[in-house]
Amino acid sequence: MPKARTKSPRHENSTELRVPLSCRSLAIIMHRKDRCGDGLLFPAKTRYRKNRAVEEKTIQTAVYSCHRYSQTRQDAG
């Protein structure tokens, strides 16, 4: 993530944010990059703006709902 998009871009010693990825994560990112080009990898469409970044909360909720201990899972009973 570029320094300008981090929480502290105004600090002189701050740097860009780099996150190490697992092989599976990297494969997903590369697949999305091939599909989306240089745009957003995970765009969210809304009524007001055509494309914007998906919010972290949306991704967290989707991941949680897939876990076996999630009470909101479709097949939970």
C-alpha positions in Angstrom: 0.0 0.0 0.0 1.5 3.4 -0.9 2.6 5.6 1.9 -0.2 8.2 0.9 -2.9 5.6 1.8 -1.5 4.6 5.2 -2.6 6.1 8.5 0.4 8.3 8.9 1.5 9.7 5.5 2.4 13.0 7.0 5.2 11.5 9.1 8.6 11.8 7.5 9.8 8.4 8.5 6.7 6.4 7.5 7.0 4.0 4.6 4.7 2.1 2.3 2.9 -0.9 3.8 4.0 -4.3 2.6 2.3 -7.5 3.6 3.8 -11.0 3.0 1.4 -13.3 1.1 1.0 -17.1 1.3 1.2 -19.0 -2.0 -2.6 -19.3 -2.1 -3.2 -15.6 -1.4 -0.7 -14.7 -4.2 -2.5 -17.0 -6.6 -5.8 -15.3 -5.8 -4.3 -11.8 -6.2 -2.7 -12.7 -9.6 -5.9 -14.2 -10.9 -7.8 -11.0 -9.9 -5.1 -8.8 -11.4 -5.3 -10.8 -14.7 -9.1 -10.3 -14.7 -9.3 -6.7 -13.5 -6.1 -5.2 -15.0 -4.8 -2.1 -13.2 -8.1 -1.3 -11.6 -9.4 -2.4 -8.2 -8.9 -6.1 -7.5 -12.1 -6.4 -5.4 -14.4 -3.6 -6.6 -17.8 -2.9 -5.0 -20.5 -1.5 -7.1 -23.0 1.0 -5.5 -25.8 3.1 -6.7 -23.9 6.3 -6.2 -20.4 5.4 -7.4 -19.8 2.8 -10.1 -16.7 1.3 -8.6 -15.0 1.7 -5.2 -12.9 -0.5 -3.0 -14.7 -3.2 -1.0 -14.7 -2.3 2.7 -12.7 -4.5 5.0 -15.8 -5.1 7.2 -17.6 -6.7 4.1 -14.7 -9.1 3.6 -14.4 -10.0 7.3 -18.2 -10.8 7.4 -18.0 -13.0 4.3 -15.0 -14.9 5.6 -16.6 -15.4 9.1 -19.8 -16.6 7.6 -17.9 -19.5 5.9 -16.4 -20.8 9.1 -17.9 -24.0 10.6 -18.5 -22.3 14.0 -20.4 -19.4 12.4 -24.1 -19.3 13.4 -25.0 -17.3 10.3 -23.8 -20.0 7.9 -26.4 -21.3 5.5 -26.0 -24.9 6.4 -25.7 -24.3 10.2 -28.3 -26.1 12.1 
